[in-house]
């Protein structure tokens, strides 16, 4: 083989290696993006599950007794009493919507992923659910923050899903 053929073969090899490196770089970036999308789907699914649990619960402790009639927001539990008893360790044990207040939970999903969820419950203004109320109202908002702890977050940092749900109490006679 002459020198020209050797140079042409080396040039073709360099071009082939360059194409392969670009292909694998694009492929690995696509996998990373798909994995992040799956993490977002998992966190959103967890938040949806908690919303369903919360909406299946009574609005307030005052409503646990069916003989009590709540006619004024003042009849409801004050916000500083929100939260479940210390002995309660899972949402399946909650008795009312505001038991989620200051609760922290860990959820494992298939694939070895582990997520942490934190919750806060507030009374909110009935006309503006973004406005936290300092007094009892007939409307409560549950705020959730959910993020992955396993596998550990990469250089992009922690990606937190934030979700809220609102529950109102209205009685129709």
Rosetta constraint file for C-alpha pairs under 8 A:
AtomPair CA 1 CA 5 HARMONIC 6.09 0.50
AtomPair CA 1 CA 6 HARMONIC 6.82 0.50
AtomPair CA 2 CA 6 HARMONIC 6.39 0.50
AtomPair CA 3 CA 7 HARMONIC 6.20 0.50
AtomPair CA 4 CA 8 HARMONIC 6.10 0.50
AtomPair CA 5 CA 9 HARMONIC 6.03 0.50
AtomPair CA 6 CA 10 HARMONIC 6.14 0.50
AtomPair CA 7 CA 11 HARMONIC 6.04 0.50
AtomPair CA 8 CA 12 HARMONIC 6.13 0.50
AtomPair CA 9 CA 13 HARMONIC 6.13 0.50
AtomPair CA 10 CA 14 HARMONIC 6.17 0.50
AtomPair CA 11 CA 15 HARMONIC 6.24 0.50
AtomPair CA 12 CA 16 HARMONIC 6.07 0.50
AtomPair CA 13 CA 17 HARMONIC 6.12 0.50
AtomPair CA 14 CA 18 HARMONIC 6.10 0.50
AtomPair CA 15 CA 19 HARMONIC 6.19 0.50
AtomPair CA 16 CA 20 HARMONIC 6.20 0.50
AtomPair CA 17 CA 21 HARMONIC 6.08 0.50
AtomPair CA 18 CA 22 HARMONIC 6.30 0.50
AtomPair CA 19 CA 23 HARMONIC 6.15 0.50
AtomPair CA 20 CA 24 HARMONIC 6.19 0.50
AtomPair CA 21 CA 25 HARMONIC 6.07 0.50
AtomPair CA 22 CA 26 HARMONIC 6.14 0.50
AtomPair CA 23 CA 27 HARMONIC 6.06 0.50
AtomPair CA 24 CA 28 HARMONIC 5.96 0.50
AtomPair CA 25 CA 29 HARMONIC 6.22 0.50
AtomPair CA 26 CA 30 HARMONIC 6.17 0.50
AtomPair CA 27 CA 31 HARMONIC 6.31 0.50
AtomPair CA 28 CA 32 HARMONIC 6.22 0.50
AtomPair CA 29 CA 33 HARMONIC 6.23 0.50
AtomPair CA 30 CA 34 HARMONIC 6.16 0.50
AtomPair CA 31 CA 35 HARMONIC 6.09 0.50
AtomPair CA 32 CA 36 HARMONIC 6.31 0.50
AtomPair CA 33 CA 37 HARMONIC 6.26 0.50
AtomPair CA 34 CA 38 HARMONIC 6.27 0.50
AtomPair CA 35 CA 39 HARMONIC 6.33 0.50
AtomPair CA 36 CA 40 HARMONIC 6.36 0.50
AtomPair CA 37 CA 41 HARMONIC 6.29 0.50
AtomPair CA 38 CA 42 HARMONIC 6.14 0.50
AtomPair CA 39 CA 43 HARMONIC 6.23 0.50
AtomPair CA 39 CA 148 HARMONIC 7.82 0.50
AtomPair CA 40 CA 44 HARMONIC 6.07 0.50
AtomPair CA 40 CA 161 HARMONIC 7.44 0.50
AtomPair CA 41 CA 45 HARMONIC 6.08 0.50
AtomPair CA 42 CA 46 HARMONIC 6.27 0.50
AtomPair CA 42 CA 109 HARMONIC 7.57 0.50
AtomPair CA 43 CA 47 HARMONIC 6.31 0.50
AtomPair CA 43 CA 115 HARMONIC 7.38 0.50
AtomPair CA 43 CA 146 HARMONIC 6.25 0.50
AtomPair CA 43 CA 147 HARMONIC 6.98 0.50
AtomPair CA 43 CA 148 HARMONIC 7.94 0.50
AtomPair CA 43 CA 161 HARMONIC 6.50 0.50
AtomPair CA 44 CA 48 HARMONIC 6.19 0.50
AtomPair CA 44 CA 161 HARMONIC 7.04 0.50
AtomPair CA 45 CA 49 HARMONIC 6.23 0.50
AtomPair CA 46 CA 50 HARMONIC 6.42 0.50
AtomPair CA 46 CA 107 HARMONIC 7.99 0.50
AtomPair CA 47 CA 51 HARMONIC 6.21 0.50
AtomPair CA 47 CA 144 HARMONIC 7.23 0.50
AtomPair CA 47 CA 146 HARMONIC 7.39 0.50
AtomPair CA 47 CA 163 HARMONIC 6.87 0.50
AtomPair CA 48 CA 52 HARMONIC 6.29 0.50
AtomPair CA 49 CA 53 HARMONIC 6.38 0.50
AtomPair CA 50 CA 54 HARMONIC 6.09 0.50
AtomPair CA 51 CA 55 HARMONIC 6.14 0.50
AtomPair CA 51 CA 165 HARMONIC 6.65 0.50
AtomPair CA 52 CA 56 HARMONIC 6.33 0.50
AtomPair CA 53 CA 57 HARMONIC 6.86 0.50
AtomPair CA 53 CA 91 HARMONIC 7.37 0.50
AtomPair CA 53 CA 92 HARMONIC 7.77 0.50
AtomPair CA 54 CA 96 HARMONIC 7.75 0.50
AtomPair CA 54 CA 97 HARMONIC 5.43 0.50
AtomPair CA 54 CA 100 HARMONIC 7.89 0.50
AtomPair CA 55 CA 97 HARMONIC 7.14 0.50
AtomPair CA 55 CA 167 HARMONIC 7.15 0.50
AtomPair CA 57 CA 94 HARMONIC 7.74 0.50
AtomPair CA 57 CA 95 HARMONIC 6.40 0.50
AtomPair CA 57 CA 96 HARMONIC 4.97 0.50
AtomPair CA 57 CA 97 HARMONIC 5.42 0.50
AtomPair CA 58 CA 63 HARMONIC 6.66 0.50
AtomPair CA 58 CA 64 HARMONIC 7.07 0.50
AtomPair CA 58 CA 95 HARMONIC 7.12 0.50
AtomPair CA 58 CA 96 HARMONIC 4.86 0.50
AtomPair CA 58 CA 97 HARMONIC 6.00 0.50
AtomPair CA 59 CA 63 HARMONIC 7.02 0.50
AtomPair CA 59 CA 96 HARMONIC 5.98 0.50
AtomPair CA 59 CA 97 HARMONIC 5.35 0.50
AtomPair CA 59 CA 98 HARMONIC 7.50 0.50
AtomPair CA 59 CA 167 HARMONIC 7.09 0.50
AtomPair CA 59 CA 168 HARMONIC 7.27 0.50
AtomPair CA 59 CA 169 HARMONIC 6.45 0.50
AtomPair CA 60 CA 64 HARMONIC 7.22 0.50
AtomPair CA 60 CA 76 HARMONIC 6.55 0.50
AtomPair CA 60 CA 77 HARMONIC 6.71 0.50
AtomPair CA 60 CA 96 HARMONIC 5.73 0.50
AtomPair CA 60 CA 97 HARMONIC 6.52 0.50
AtomPair CA 60 CA 98 HARMONIC 6.99 0.50
AtomPair CA 61 CA 65 HARMONIC 7.93 0.50
AtomPair CA 61 CA 76 HARMONIC 7.35 0.50
AtomPair CA 61 CA 77 HARMONIC 6.49 0.50
AtomPair CA 61 CA 95 HARMONIC 7.88 0.50
AtomPair CA 61 CA 96 HARMONIC 6.32 0.50
AtomPair CA 62 CA 68 HARMONIC 7.00 0.50
AtomPair CA 62 CA 70 HARMONIC 7.33 0.50
AtomPair CA 62 CA 75 HARMONIC 7.15 0.50
AtomPair CA 62 CA 76 HARMONIC 5.90 0.50
AtomPair CA 62 CA 77 HARMONIC 6.81 0.50
AtomPair CA 63 CA 68 HARMONIC 6.77 0.50
AtomPair CA 63 CA 69 HARMONIC 7.80 0.50
AtomPair CA 63 CA 70 HARMONIC 7.54 0.50
AtomPair CA 70 CA 75 HARMONIC 5.90 0.50
AtomPair CA 70 CA 76 HARMONIC 7.43 0.50
AtomPair CA 71 CA 75 HARMONIC 7.09 0.50
AtomPair CA 72 CA 76 HARMONIC 7.65 0.50
AtomPair CA 73 CA 136 HARMONIC 5.28 0.50
AtomPair CA 73 CA 137 HARMONIC 5.06 0.50
AtomPair CA 73 CA 138 HARMONIC 5.99 0.50
AtomPair CA 74 CA 136 HARMONIC 6.11 0.50
AtomPair CA 74 CA 137 HARMONIC 7.89 0.50
AtomPair CA 76 CA 136 HARMONIC 6.60 0.50
AtomPair CA 77 CA 81 HARMONIC 6.71 0.50
AtomPair CA 77 CA 82 HARMONIC 7.59 0.50
AtomPair CA 77 CA 136 HARMONIC 7.56 0.50
AtomPair CA 78 CA 82 HARMONIC 7.24 0.50
AtomPair CA 78 CA 135 HARMONIC 7.49 0.50
AtomPair CA 78 CA 136 HARMONIC 6.33 0.50
AtomPair CA 79 CA 122 HARMONIC 6.85 0.50
AtomPair CA 79 CA 123 HARMONIC 7.04 0.50
AtomPair CA 79 CA 135 HARMONIC 7.66 0.50
AtomPair CA 79 CA 136 HARMONIC 7.15 0.50
AtomPair CA 82 CA 98 HARMONIC 5.48 0.50
AtomPair CA 82 CA 99 HARMONIC 6.18 0.50
AtomPair CA 82 CA 101 HARMONIC 5.85 0.50
AtomPair CA 82 CA 121 HARMONIC 7.49 0.50
AtomPair CA 83 CA 98 HARMONIC 5.87 0.50
AtomPair CA 83 CA 99 HARMONIC 4.11 0.50
AtomPair CA 83 CA 100 HARMONIC 5.88 0.50
AtomPair CA 83 CA 101 HARMONIC 4.56 0.50
AtomPair CA 83 CA 102 HARMONIC 6.46 0.50
AtomPair CA 83 CA 103 HARMONIC 7.26 0.50
AtomPair CA 84 CA 88 HARMONIC 6.33 0.50
AtomPair CA 84 CA 94 HARMONIC 6.83 0.50
AtomPair CA 84 CA 98 HARMONIC 7.73 0.50
AtomPair CA 84 CA 99 HARMONIC 4.35 0.50
AtomPair CA 84 CA 100 HARMONIC 6.89 0.50
AtomPair CA 84 CA 101 HARMONIC 7.39 0.50
AtomPair CA 84 CA 103 HARMONIC 7.87 0.50
AtomPair CA 88 CA 93 HARMONIC 6.26 0.50
AtomPair CA 88 CA 94 HARMONIC 7.31 0.50
AtomPair CA 89 CA 93 HARMONIC 7.35 0.50
AtomPair CA 90 CA 94 HARMONIC 7.21 0.50
AtomPair CA 90 CA 105 HARMONIC 7.66 0.50
AtomPair CA 91 CA 100 HARMONIC 7.46 0.50
AtomPair CA 94 CA 99 HARMONIC 5.91 0.50
AtomPair CA 94 CA 100 HARMONIC 7.72 0.50
AtomPair CA 95 CA 99 HARMONIC 6.95 0.50
AtomPair CA 98 CA 121 HARMONIC 5.88 0.50
AtomPair CA 98 CA 142 HARMONIC 7.91 0.50
AtomPair CA 99 CA 103 HARMONIC 7.66 0.50
AtomPair CA 100 CA 119 HARMONIC 5.94 0.50
AtomPair CA 100 CA 120 HARMONIC 6.63 0.50
AtomPair CA 100 CA 121 HARMONIC 6.72 0.50
AtomPair CA 100 CA 142 HARMONIC 7.66 0.50
AtomPair CA 101 CA 119 HARMONIC 5.63 0.50
AtomPair CA 101 CA 120 HARMONIC 4.42 0.50
AtomPair CA 101 CA 121 HARMONIC 4.89 0.50
AtomPair CA 101 CA 142 HARMONIC 7.85 0.50
AtomPair CA 102 CA 118 HARMONIC 6.74 0.50
AtomPair CA 102 CA 119 HARMONIC 5.34 0.50
AtomPair CA 102 CA 120 HARMONIC 5.26 0.50
AtomPair CA 102 CA 121 HARMONIC 7.73 0.50
AtomPair CA 103 CA 118 HARMONIC 5.91 0.50
AtomPair CA 103 CA 119 HARMONIC 5.49 0.50
AtomPair CA 103 CA 120 HARMONIC 7.43 0.50
AtomPair CA 104 CA 116 HARMONIC 7.13 0.50
AtomPair CA 104 CA 117 HARMONIC 5.57 0.50
AtomPair CA 104 CA 118 HARMONIC 4.54 0.50
AtomPair CA 104 CA 119 HARMONIC 6.59 0.50
AtomPair CA 105 CA 116 HARMONIC 5.74 0.50
AtomPair CA 105 CA 117 HARMONIC 5.16 0.50
AtomPair CA 105 CA 118 HARMONIC 6.62 0.50
AtomPair CA 106 CA 114 HARMONIC 6.90 0.50
AtomPair CA 106 CA 115 HARMONIC 5.65 0.50
AtomPair CA 106 CA 116 HARMONIC 4.53 0.50
AtomPair CA 106 CA 117 HARMONIC 6.28 0.50
AtomPair CA 107 CA 114 HARMONIC 5.63 0.50
AtomPair CA 107 CA 115 HARMONIC 5.18 0.50
AtomPair CA 107 CA 116 HARMONIC 6.39 0.50
AtomPair CA 107 CA 117 HARMONIC 7.86 0.50
AtomPair CA 108 CA 112 HARMONIC 6.94 0.50
AtomPair CA 108 CA 113 HARMONIC 5.79 0.50
AtomPair CA 108 CA 114 HARMONIC 4.36 0.50
AtomPair CA 108 CA 115 HARMONIC 6.36 0.50
AtomPair CA 109 CA 113 HARMONIC 5.42 0.50
AtomPair CA 109 CA 114 HARMONIC 6.27 0.50
AtomPair CA 112 CA 150 HARMONIC 7.16 0.50
AtomPair CA 112 CA 151 HARMONIC 7.37 0.50
AtomPair CA 113 CA 148 HARMONIC 7.11 0.50
AtomPair CA 113 CA 149 HARMONIC 7.67 0.50
AtomPair CA 113 CA 150 HARMONIC 5.21 0.50
AtomPair CA 113 CA 151 HARMONIC 6.10 0.50
AtomPair CA 114 CA 148 HARMONIC 5.78 0.50
AtomPair CA 114 CA 149 HARMONIC 5.75 0.50
AtomPair CA 114 CA 150 HARMONIC 4.87 0.50
AtomPair CA 114 CA 151 HARMONIC 7.29 0.50
AtomPair CA 115 CA 146 HARMONIC 6.57 0.50
AtomPair CA 115 CA 147 HARMONIC 5.38 0.50
AtomPair CA 115 CA 148 HARMONIC 4.21 0.50
AtomPair CA 115 CA 149 HARMONIC 5.69 0.50
AtomPair CA 115 CA 150 HARMONIC 7.07 0.50
AtomPair CA 116 CA 146 HARMONIC 5.62 0.50
AtomPair CA 116 CA 147 HARMONIC 5.54 0.50
AtomPair CA 116 CA 148 HARMONIC 6.28 0.50
AtomPair CA 116 CA 149 HARMONIC 6.88 0.50
AtomPair CA 117 CA 144 HARMONIC 6.74 0.50
AtomPair CA 117 CA 145 HARMONIC 5.56 0.50
AtomPair CA 117 CA 146 HARMONIC 4.39 0.50
AtomPair CA 117 CA 147 HARMONIC 6.74 0.50
AtomPair CA 118 CA 144 HARMONIC 5.70 0.50
AtomPair CA 118 CA 145 HARMONIC 5.28 0.50
AtomPair CA 118 CA 146 HARMONIC 6.62 0.50
AtomPair CA 119 CA 142 HARMONIC 6.79 0.50
AtomPair CA 119 CA 143 HARMONIC 5.61 0.50
AtomPair CA 119 CA 144 HARMONIC 4.70 0.50
AtomPair CA 119 CA 145 HARMONIC 6.64 0.50
AtomPair CA 120 CA 142 HARMONIC 5.76 0.50
AtomPair CA 120 CA 143 HARMONIC 5.26 0.50
AtomPair CA 120 CA 144 HARMONIC 6.79 0.50
AtomPair CA 121 CA 140 HARMONIC 6.74 0.50
AtomPair CA 121 CA 141 HARMONIC 5.60 0.50
AtomPair CA 121 CA 142 HARMONIC 4.53 0.50
AtomPair CA 121 CA 143 HARMONIC 6.35 0.50
AtomPair CA 122 CA 132 HARMONIC 6.33 0.50
AtomPair CA 122 CA 133 HARMONIC 7.35 0.50
AtomPair CA 122 CA 140 HARMONIC 5.47 0.50
AtomPair CA 122 CA 141 HARMONIC 5.38 0.50
AtomPair CA 122 CA 142 HARMONIC 6.73 0.50
AtomPair CA 123 CA 132 HARMONIC 5.97 0.50
AtomPair CA 123 CA 133 HARMONIC 5.31 0.50
AtomPair CA 123 CA 134 HARMONIC 7.29 0.50
AtomPair CA 123 CA 135 HARMONIC 7.15 0.50
AtomPair CA 123 CA 136 HARMONIC 6.02 0.50
AtomPair CA 123 CA 137 HARMONIC 5.95 0.50
AtomPair CA 123 CA 138 HARMONIC 7.73 0.50
AtomPair CA 123 CA 139 HARMONIC 5.87 0.50
AtomPair CA 123 CA 140 HARMONIC 4.41 0.50
AtomPair CA 123 CA 141 HARMONIC 6.38 0.50
AtomPair CA 124 CA 128 HARMONIC 7.21 0.50
AtomPair CA 124 CA 129 HARMONIC 5.30 0.50
AtomPair CA 124 CA 130 HARMONIC 6.95 0.50
AtomPair CA 124 CA 131 HARMONIC 5.58 0.50
AtomPair CA 124 CA 132 HARMONIC 4.36 0.50
AtomPair CA 124 CA 133 HARMONIC 4.71 0.50
AtomPair CA 124 CA 137 HARMONIC 6.73 0.50
AtomPair CA 124 CA 139 HARMONIC 5.74 0.50
AtomPair CA 124 CA 140 HARMONIC 5.59 0.50
AtomPair CA 124 CA 141 HARMONIC 6.47 0.50
AtomPair CA 125 CA 129 HARMONIC 5.48 0.50
AtomPair CA 125 CA 130 HARMONIC 7.61 0.50
AtomPair CA 125 CA 131 HARMONIC 5.69 0.50
AtomPair CA 125 CA 132 HARMONIC 6.34 0.50
AtomPair CA 125 CA 133 HARMONIC 5.64 0.50
AtomPair CA 125 CA 137 HARMONIC 6.81 0.50
AtomPair CA 125 CA 139 HARMONIC 6.91 0.50
AtomPair CA 126 CA 137 HARMONIC 7.14 0.50
AtomPair CA 126 CA 138 HARMONIC 7.09 0.50
AtomPair CA 126 CA 139 HARMONIC 5.86 0.50
AtomPair CA 129 CA 139 HARMONIC 7.93 0.50
AtomPair CA 129 CA 141 HARMONIC 7.35 0.50
AtomPair CA 129 CA 166 HARMONIC 7.76 0.50
AtomPair CA 133 CA 137 HARMONIC 7.48 0.50
AtomPair CA 138 CA 168 HARMONIC 5.56 0.50
AtomPair CA 138 CA 169 HARMONIC 5.16 0.50
AtomPair CA 138 CA 170 HARMONIC 7.16 0.50
AtomPair CA 139 CA 166 HARMONIC 7.04 0.50
AtomPair CA 139 CA 167 HARMONIC 5.78 0.50
AtomPair CA 139 CA 168 HARMONIC 4.25 0.50
AtomPair CA 139 CA 169 HARMONIC 6.40 0.50
AtomPair CA 140 CA 166 HARMONIC 5.72 0.50
AtomPair CA 140 CA 167 HARMONIC 5.35 0.50
AtomPair CA 140 CA 168 HARMONIC 6.29 0.50
AtomPair CA 141 CA 164 HARMONIC 6.73 0.50
AtomPair CA 141 CA 165 HARMONIC 5.72 0.50
AtomPair CA 141 CA 166 HARMONIC 4.36 0.50
AtomPair CA 141 CA 167 HARMONIC 6.35 0.50
AtomPair CA 142 CA 164 HARMONIC 5.42 0.50
AtomPair CA 142 CA 165 HARMONIC 5.32 0.50
AtomPair CA 142 CA 166 HARMONIC 6.27 0.50
AtomPair CA 143 CA 162 HARMONIC 7.34 0.50
AtomPair CA 143 CA 163 HARMONIC 5.97 0.50
AtomPair CA 143 CA 164 HARMONIC 4.41 0.50
AtomPair CA 143 CA 165 HARMONIC 6.78 0.50
AtomPair CA 144 CA 161 HARMONIC 7.93 0.50
AtomPair CA 144 CA 162 HARMONIC 5.60 0.50
AtomPair CA 144 CA 163 HARMONIC 5.17 0.50
AtomPair CA 144 CA 164 HARMONIC 5.98 0.50
AtomPair CA 145 CA 160 HARMONIC 6.35 0.50
AtomPair CA 145 CA 161 HARMONIC 5.73 0.50
AtomPair CA 145 CA 162 HARMONIC 4.67 0.50
AtomPair CA 145 CA 163 HARMONIC 6.67 0.50
AtomPair CA 146 CA 160 HARMONIC 5.53 0.50
AtomPair CA 146 CA 161 HARMONIC 5.12 0.50
AtomPair CA 146 CA 162 HARMONIC 6.50 0.50
AtomPair CA 147 CA 158 HARMONIC 6.84 0.50
AtomPair CA 147 CA 159 HARMONIC 6.11 0.50
AtomPair CA 147 CA 160 HARMONIC 4.65 0.50
AtomPair CA 147 CA 161 HARMONIC 6.35 0.50
AtomPair CA 148 CA 152 HARMONIC 7.37 0.50
AtomPair CA 148 CA 153 HARMONIC 7.18 0.50
AtomPair CA 148 CA 158 HARMONIC 7.23 0.50
AtomPair CA 148 CA 159 HARMONIC 7.42 0.50
AtomPair CA 148 CA 160 HARMONIC 7.72 0.50
AtomPair CA 149 CA 153 HARMONIC 6.74 0.50
AtomPair CA 153 CA 157 HARMONIC 5.67 0.50
AtomPair CA 153 CA 158 HARMONIC 5.70 0.50
AtomPair CA 154 CA 158 HARMONIC 7.83 0.50
